[in-house]
Amino acid sequence: MYRLSKDVVETIAYYDVLEFPLSAFEVWKHLITLAEDARSSSYFEILTTLRVECRNGTIEEFNGFYFLPGQERLVRERIQKEKISVAKLKRVKQLARLIRYVPYVRFIGATGSLSMKHGDTESDWDLFVVLRAGKIWTGRVLLTGFLFLLGKWRHGKHVRNRACLNYYVADTSLEIGTQDLFSAHEYRFMIPLFRYALFQRFELRNRWIARFKPNFSLSEIPTLWSASDQKDISRGAYFLERWCDRWNIESLLAVWQKGKIARNPKTRWEGSYIEATDHALVFLPRPRGPRVYEAFKHRLGSLRMKNDSA
């Protein structure tokens, strides 16, 4: 039981860094562990442990949310941000209905603060994109151009309510390269916007998430935000792809985009994660994961000091 208590407190501490208090169900679903011999736990075990830790004063509860002592304000902030994010998700779902027609796009998932329903009025829409293998460079250009024409592509100072496209993979390369705690968090929260069957394949290929989240299990039903996959849409997208296949410019677009990425000074920033291959396009000049993990370790150090002095 000590191991579970430790994991529960560390989970709440990790999400405290993200300023995100958790419900009991979320603690169970998103439970994290730093142990190598982790095992899954039941919701009843989690709920019992939460009550014990509340009595011990290690954590606190308000309106059904759990957080570190003194962080009650985060509950009110989360409720407010959730209202804002729901409105944003409605707009993203409408956008996803249009993106389904873009050639070579196989899947779109919402990530980041949007998937956590924790965005503010000025936040963008982080999108994870799966493109057809062999057409990743062409697909990126077509999708970016489509969003630009709609006025929904994030660039420069145009951020609010625009799509941020920083992670593309081919549909034959669904396994994430950065298999760490932050990635496990990021993709466990991801909201599939269409092609739910491919999202299930994505989860199968990324079962490594269970190393960090022992209660990880495969999703079984689409979410409220998943657009339906209608046959007429599939036929329309197939027709557009057949037309685009006539223009074999993948290699030319690859050379052009690789050169542009190489010349971008952000590519050489210390700690940046940039990948530009025929299997994945990743643009993270300032990855959030390492910074979150450092803050998480600091939280744990502070908790230990409090327990030692108690």
C-alpha positions as CSV (number, residue, x, y, z in Angstrom):
1,M,0.0,0.0,0.0
2,Y,3.0,2.3,0.6
3,R,3.9,2.0,-3.1
4,L,0.4,3.0,-4.2
5,S,0.4,5.9,-1.7
6,K,3.7,7.1,-3.1
7,D,2.4,6.9,-6.7
8,V,-0.8,8.7,-5.8
9,V,1.0,11.6,-4.2
10,E,3.5,11.8,-7.0
11,T,0.7,11.8,-9.6
12,I,-0.9,14.8,-7.9
13,A,2.5,16.5,-7.6
14,Y,3.2,16.0,-11.3
15,Y,-0.1,17.5,-12.3
16,D,0.4,20.3,-9.8
17,V,3.3,21.3,-11.9
18,L,0.8,21.5,-14.8
19,E,-1.6,23.4,-12.5
20,F,-4.2,20.7,-13.0
21,P,-6.0,19.2,-10.0
22,L,-7.4,15.7,-10.6
23,S,-10.7,14.0,-9.8
24,A,-10.5,10.5,-8.2
25,F,-11.3,8.9,-11.5
26,E,-8.5,10.9,-13.2
27,V,-6.0,9.9,-10.5
28,W,-6.9,6.3,-11.3
29,K,-6.8,6.7,-15.1
30,H,-3.6,8.9,-15.2
31,L,-1.8,7.4,-12.2
32,I,2.0,7.7,-12.8
33,T,4.8,5.6,-11.4
34,L,8.5,5.9,-11.3
35,A,8.9,2.3,-10.2
36,E,10.0,-0.5,-12.6
37,D,7.8,-3.1,-11.1
38,A,4.6,-1.1,-11.3
39,R,1.2,-2.9,-11.3
40,S,-2.3,-1.7,-12.1
41,S,-4.7,-0.7,-9.3
42,S,-8.4,-0.6,-9.0
43,Y,-10.5,2.6,-8.6
44,F,-11.5,1.5,-5.1
45,E,-7.8,1.2,-4.1
46,I,-7.1,4.7,-5.5
47,L,-10.1,6.2,-3.7
48,T,-9.1,4.6,-0.4
49,T,-5.6,5.9,-0.8
50,L,-6.8,9.4,-1.6
51,R,-8.9,9.5,1.6
52,V,-6.0,8.3,3.7
53,E,-3.6,10.9,2.3
54,C,-6.2,13.6,2.8
55,R,-6.5,12.6,6.5
56,N,-2.7,12.7,6.7
57,G,-2.6,16.2,5.2
58,T,-0.4,15.2,2.3
59,I,-3.0,16.3,-0.2
60,E,-6.3,18.2,0.0
61,E,-9.7,17.8,-1.7
62,F,-12.2,20.5,-2.8
63,N,-15.3,20.0,-5.0
64,G,-14.2,16.5,-5.9
65,F,-10.7,17.5,-7.0
66,Y,-7.4,16.6,-5.3
67,F,-4.3,18.8,-5.1
68,L,-1.3,19.6,-3.0
69,P,-1.9,21.6,0.2
70,G,-2.6,25.3,-0.4
71,Q,-3.5,24.9,-4.1
72,E,-7.3,25.2,-3.8
73,R,-7.3,28.1,-6.3
74,L,-6.4,25.6,-9.0
75,V,-9.8,24.0,-8.8
76,R,-11.6,27.2,-9.6
77,E,-9.1,27.9,-12.4
78,R,-9.6,24.5,-13.9
79,I,-13.4,24.9,-13.9
80,Q,-13.1,28.2,-15.7
81,K,-10.6,26.9,-18.2
82,E,-12.7,23.9,-18.9
83,K,-15.6,26.1,-20.0
84,I,-13.2,28.0,-22.4
85,S,-11.8,24.7,-23.8
86,V,-15.1,23.1,-24.4
87,A,-16.0,26.1,-26.7
88,K,-12.6,25.7,-28.4
89,L,-13.1,21.9,-28.9
90,K,-16.5,22.5,-30.6
91,R,-14.7,24.7,-33.1
92,V,-11.8,22.2,-33.6
93,K,-14.3,19.4,-34.2
94,Q,-15.9,21.6,-37.0
95,L,-12.4,22.1,-38.4
96,A,-11.7,18.4,-38.3
97,R,-14.7,17.7,-40.4
98,L,-13.1,19.8,-43.1
99,I,-9.6,18.4,-42.7
100,R,-11.0,14.9,-43.4
101,Y,-11.1,16.0,-47.1
102,V,-7.4,17.0,-47.3
103,P,-5.5,14.5,-49.3
104,Y,-3.1,12.1,-47.3
105,V,-4.4,13.1,-43.9
106,R,-5.2,9.9,-42.1
107,F,-5.8,11.1,-38.5
108,I,-5.9,14.3,-36.4
109,G,-5.7,14.3,-32.6
110,A,-6.0,17.2,-30.2
111,T,-3.1,17.4,-27.7
112,G,-1.7,19.8,-25.1
113,S,-3.9,22.1,-23.0
114,L,-6.8,21.6,-25.5
115,S,-7.0,17.9,-24.8
116,M,-6.8,18.5,-21.1
117,K,-9.5,21.1,-21.5
118,H,-7.2,23.5,-19.7
119,G,-6.6,26.2,-22.3
120,D,-7.1,29.9,-21.9
121,T,-8.7,32.4,-24.3
122,E,-5.3,33.1,-26.0
123,S,-4.2,29.5,-26.5
124,D,-3.8,27.7,-29.8
125,W,-4.9,24.3,-30.9
126,D,-2.1,21.7,-30.7
127,L,-2.8,19.0,-33.3
128,F,-1.1,15.6,-33.8
129,V,-1.2,14.6,-37.4
130,V,-0.9,11.2,-39.1
131,L,-0.2,11.3,-42.9
132,R,-0.1,8.6,-45.5
133,A,3.3,6.8,-45.7
134,G,5.3,8.0,-48.7
135,K,3.4,11.3,-48.8
136,I,4.4,13.0,-45.5
137,W,6.0,16.0,-47.2
138,T,3.2,16.5,-49.7
139,G,0.6,16.0,-47.0
140,R,2.2,18.6,-44.8
141,V,2.2,21.2,-47.5
142,L,-1.4,20.5,-48.4
143,L,-2.6,20.6,-44.8
144,T,-0.7,23.8,-44.0
145,G,-1.9,25.5,-47.1
146,F,-5.5,24.4,-46.4
147,L,-5.4,25.8,-42.9
148,F,-3.7,29.0,-44.1
149,L,-6.5,29.6,-46.6
150,L,-9.0,29.1,-43.7
151,G,-7.1,31.5,-41.5
152,K,-6.5,28.7,-39.0
153,W,-2.7,28.1,-39.3
154,R,-0.6,29.3,-36.4
155,H,2.4,31.3,-37.5
156,G,4.2,34.4,-36.2
157,K,2.0,36.3,-33.9
158,H,-1.1,34.6,-35.1
159,V,-1.7,32.2,-32.2
160,R,-5.2,32.5,-30.7
161,N,-7.6,29.8,-31.9
162,R,-5.2,28.6,-34.6
163,A,-3.9,25.1,-35.4
164,C,-0.3,24.4,-34.2
165,L,1.1,21.6,-36.3
166,N,4.3,20.5,-34.6
167,Y,4.1,16.7,-34.8
168,Y,3.5,14.6,-37.9
169,V,4.0,10.8,-38.3
170,A,3.4,8.4,-41.2
171,D,0.6,5.9,-40.8
172,T,3.2,3.1,-40.8
173,S,5.3,4.8,-38.1
174,L,2.8,5.3,-35.2
175,E,5.2,4.6,-32.3
176,I,6.3,7.8,-30.6
177,G,10.1,8.3,-30.5
178,T,10.2,10.2,-27.2
179,Q,9.1,7.5,-24.7
180,D,9.2,9.5,-21.5
181,L,6.9,10.5,-18.7
182,F,5.7,13.7,-20.4
183,S,5.0,11.9,-23.7
184,A,3.0,9.2,-21.8
185,H,0.9,12.1,-20.2
186,E,0.5,13.9,-23.5
187,Y,-0.7,11.0,-25.6
188,R,-2.9,9.5,-22.8
189,F,-4.8,12.7,-22.9
190,M,-5.0,13.0,-26.7
191,I,-8.5,13.4,-28.1
192,P,-9.0,11.7,-31.5
193,L,-10.9,14.0,-33.8
194,F,-11.6,11.5,-36.6
195,R,-10.5,8.0,-37.8
196,Y,-11.0,6.4,-34.4
197,A,-9.8,3.0,-35.7
198,L,-6.4,4.5,-36.5
199,F,-6.3,6.0,-33.0
200,Q,-6.8,2.5,-31.6
201,R,-3.8,1.3,-33.7
202,F,-1.8,4.2,-32.3
203,E,-2.5,3.1,-28.8
204,L,-1.5,-0.5,-29.6
205,R,1.8,0.7,-31.0
206,N,2.4,2.9,-27.9
207,R,1.7,0.4,-25.1
208,W,5.0,1.6,-23.6
209,I,2.8,4.2,-21.9
210,A,2.0,1.6,-19.3
211,R,5.6,1.8,-18.0
212,F,4.7,5.2,-16.7
213,K,1.0,4.9,-16.4
214,P,0.2,1.4,-15.0
215,N,-3.5,1.8,-15.4
216,F,-3.2,2.4,-19.1
217,S,-5.7,0.5,-21.1
218,L,-6.8,0.6,-24.8
219,S,-9.8,3.0,-25.6
220,E,-12.9,1.2,-26.7
221,I,-15.4,3.9,-27.7
222,P,-15.1,7.3,-29.6
223,T,-15.2,10.5,-27.5
224,L,-17.8,13.2,-27.8
225,W,-15.4,15.2,-29.9
226,S,-14.7,12.5,-32.5
227,A,-16.2,13.2,-35.9
228,S,-18.0,10.3,-37.6
229,D,-16.3,8.5,-40.5
230,Q,-18.9,8.7,-43.3
231,K,-18.5,6.7,-46.5
232,D,-19.2,9.7,-48.7
233,I,-16.4,11.6,-47.0
234,S,-14.0,8.7,-47.6
235,R,-15.0,8.5,-51.3
236,G,-14.4,12.3,-51.6
237,A,-11.0,12.2,-49.9
238,Y,-10.0,9.1,-52.0
239,F,-10.9,11.0,-55.3
240,L,-8.8,14.0,-54.3
241,E,-5.9,11.7,-53.4
242,R,-6.0,10.0,-56.7
243,W,-5.9,13.3,-58.4
244,C,-3.0,14.5,-56.3
245,D,-1.1,11.2,-56.9
246,R,-0.7,12.3,-60.6
247,W,1.6,15.1,-59.4
248,N,4.7,13.1,-58.1
249,I,6.4,16.0,-56.3
250,E,7.1,14.3,-52.9
251,S,10.9,14.2,-53.4
252,L,11.0,17.9,-54.5
253,L,9.0,19.0,-51.5
254,A,11.2,16.9,-49.2
255,V,14.3,18.6,-50.4
256,W,12.7,22.1,-50.1
257,Q,11.3,21.5,-46.6
258,K,14.4,19.8,-45.2
259,G,16.5,22.8,-46.4
260,K,14.1,25.2,-44.8
261,I,14.2,23.3,-41.5
262,A,18.0,23.1,-41.5
263,R,18.2,26.9,-42.0
264,N,15.8,27.7,-39.2
265,P,17.9,28.9,-36.2
266,K,15.4,27.2,-33.8
267,T,16.8,23.8,-35.1
268,R,20.1,24.5,-33.3
269,W,18.7,25.7,-30.0
270,E,20.1,23.8,-27.1
271,G,17.7,21.0,-26.0
272,S,15.5,21.3,-29.1
273,Y,13.9,18.2,-30.5
274,I,13.7,18.4,-34.3
275,E,13.1,15.4,-36.6
276,A,12.7,15.7,-40.3
277,T,12.5,12.3,-42.0
278,D,10.1,10.5,-44.3
279,H,8.6,8.8,-41.3
280,A,8.2,11.7,-38.8
281,L,8.3,15.5,-38.8
282,V,8.7,16.9,-35.3
283,F,9.1,20.6,-34.4
284,L,9.8,21.1,-30.7
285,P,12.4,23.8,-30.3
286,R,11.6,24.1,-26.6
287,P,10.2,20.7,-25.5
288,R,8.1,21.1,-22.4
289,G,8.8,17.6,-21.0
290,P,12.3,18.3,-19.5
291,R,11.1,21.5,-17.8
292,V,8.1,19.8,-16.4
293,Y,10.1,16.9,-15.1
294,E,12.6,19.3,-13.3
295,A,9.8,21.2,-11.7
296,F,8.2,17.8,-10.7
297,K,11.4,16.7,-9.0
298,H,11.5,20.0,-7.1
299,R,7.9,19.4,-5.9
300,L,8.9,16.0,-4.7
301,G,11.9,17.4,-2.9
302,S,9.7,19.9,-1.1
303,L,7.2,17.3,-0.1
304,R,10.0,15.1,1.4
305,M,11.3,18.0,3.4
306,K,7.9,18.8,4.8
307,N,7.4,15.1,5.8
308,D,10.8,14.9,7.4
309,S,10.1,18.0,9.5
310,A,6.6,17.0,10.5
